[in-house]
Amino acid sequence: MDRMIYLAMSGAKQVALAQATNSHNLANSSTPGFRADLDALTSLPVHGPTHASRVYASDERAGVDLDPGVVSATGRDLDVAINGAGFIAVQARDGTEAYTRAGDLRVSAAGLLSTGAGHASTRWST
């Protein structure tokens, strides 16, 4: 079988991964503090005994869009927006430290400051 089919299949797989990233970005675009994932498709040459014109595609995670989003007035006293660079350090479910820019804060039943997702706030970080 011609190896060309494998090249076409690898391209289709990489496009599907990029489409999954786009779907994730669209589905979460209205989430407070959301930052879009950035992808980049690149063409790489096939090395070995093959035609020099054959290339395969590779989907690379180019990073995260850290541009500030839209600030919305909610009327809640504990909702905050981070101006510029910085994150809110929270405690993840497994006990490790995680970071968020979601400023939908509330006081939990235990009297702890937490995010809307229920992560306890540990400190502010810049």
C-alpha positions as CSV (number, residue, x, y, z in Angstrom):
1,M,0.0,0.0,0.0
2,D,1.2,3.5,-0.8
3,R,2.4,5.4,2.3
4,M,0.5,8.4,1.0
5,I,-2.6,7.2,2.8
6,Y,-0.8,7.4,6.1
7,L,0.2,11.0,5.4
8,A,-3.4,11.9,4.6
9,M,-4.5,10.1,7.8
10,S,-2.0,12.0,9.9
11,G,-3.3,15.3,8.5
12,A,-6.9,14.4,9.2
13,K,-6.0,13.5,12.8
14,Q,-4.2,16.8,13.4
15,V,-7.1,18.8,11.9
16,A,-9.5,16.9,14.2
17,L,-7.3,17.9,17.2
18,A,-7.3,21.6,16.1
19,Q,-11.1,21.4,15.7
20,A,-11.4,20.0,19.3
21,T,-9.4,23.0,20.5
22,N,-11.7,25.4,18.6
23,S,-14.8,23.7,20.0
24,H,-13.4,24.0,23.6
25,N,-12.7,27.7,23.1
26,L,-16.2,28.3,21.7
27,A,-17.9,26.3,24.4
28,N,-16.1,28.1,27.3
29,S,-15.9,31.6,25.8
30,S,-18.4,33.0,28.3
31,T,-16.8,31.4,31.4
32,P,-15.4,33.9,33.8
33,G,-11.7,34.2,33.5
34,F,-11.5,31.8,30.5
35,R,-8.3,32.0,28.4
36,A,-8.4,30.5,24.9
37,D,-6.0,27.8,23.8
38,L,-3.9,28.6,20.7
39,D,-3.0,25.9,18.2
40,A,-0.6,26.0,15.2
41,L,-0.5,23.5,12.4
42,T,2.9,23.0,10.9
43,S,4.1,21.0,7.9
44,L,7.1,18.7,8.5
45,P,9.0,16.8,5.8
46,V,9.0,13.1,5.6
47,H,12.5,11.7,6.0
48,G,13.6,8.5,4.3
49,P,13.1,6.9,0.9
50,T,10.1,8.8,-0.3
51,H,9.1,11.6,-2.6
52,A,10.6,14.9,-1.6
53,S,7.3,16.6,-1.9
54,R,5.6,14.6,0.8
55,V,5.0,16.3,4.1
56,Y,2.9,15.5,7.2
57,A,1.0,17.8,9.5
58,S,1.7,18.4,13.2
59,D,-0.6,20.2,15.6
60,E,1.3,22.1,18.2
61,R,-0.1,23.8,21.3
62,A,1.2,27.3,20.7
63,G,0.1,28.6,24.1
64,V,-2.7,30.5,25.8
65,D,-4.2,33.8,24.9
66,L,-3.6,36.0,28.0
67,D,-5.2,39.1,26.6
68,P,-7.6,40.6,29.1
69,G,-11.2,39.7,28.5
70,V,-14.4,41.7,28.9
71,V,-15.1,43.0,32.4
72,S,-18.8,42.7,33.3
73,A,-20.5,44.4,36.2
74,T,-22.3,41.7,38.2
75,G,-23.5,43.7,41.2
76,R,-22.0,41.0,43.6
77,D,-19.8,42.4,46.3
78,L,-17.2,39.6,46.1
79,D,-16.8,39.5,42.3
80,V,-13.4,40.9,41.3
81,A,-11.5,41.4,38.0
82,I,-7.7,41.2,37.8
83,N,-6.2,44.3,36.2
84,G,-3.2,43.3,34.1
85,A,-1.0,40.3,34.7
86,G,-1.7,38.0,37.7
87,F,-3.7,35.1,38.9
88,I,-5.6,34.0,42.0
89,A,-3.9,31.0,43.7
90,V,-6.5,28.4,44.7
91,Q,-6.4,24.9,46.1
92,A,-7.1,22.2,43.5
93,R,-9.3,19.2,44.4
94,D,-6.1,17.0,44.9
95,G,-4.7,19.6,47.4
96,T,-2.1,21.1,45.0
97,E,-1.9,24.8,44.2
98,A,-3.6,25.9,41.0
99,Y,-4.2,29.3,39.4
100,T,-7.3,31.0,38.0
101,R,-8.3,34.4,36.7
102,A,-12.0,33.7,37.5
103,G,-13.0,36.4,40.0
104,D,-16.4,35.0,40.9
105,L,-15.6,34.7,44.6
106,R,-17.9,33.6,47.5
107,V,-17.7,32.6,51.1
108,S,-18.1,28.8,51.5
109,A,-20.2,27.2,54.3
110,A,-16.9,26.6,56.2
111,G,-16.2,30.4,56.1
112,L,-13.4,30.2,53.5
113,L,-13.1,32.4,50.4
114,S,-13.6,30.2,47.4
115,T,-14.2,30.5,43.6
116,G,-17.5,29.8,41.9
117,A,-16.1,26.3,41.0
118,G,-15.5,25.7,44.8
119,H,-11.7,26.0,44.9
120,A,-10.5,27.6,48.1
121,S,-8.5,30.7,47.5
122,T,-5.0,30.5,49.1
123,R,-3.4,33.8,48.0
124,W,-3.1,36.4,45.2
125,S,-0.2,36.0,42.8
126,T,1.3,38.4,40.2
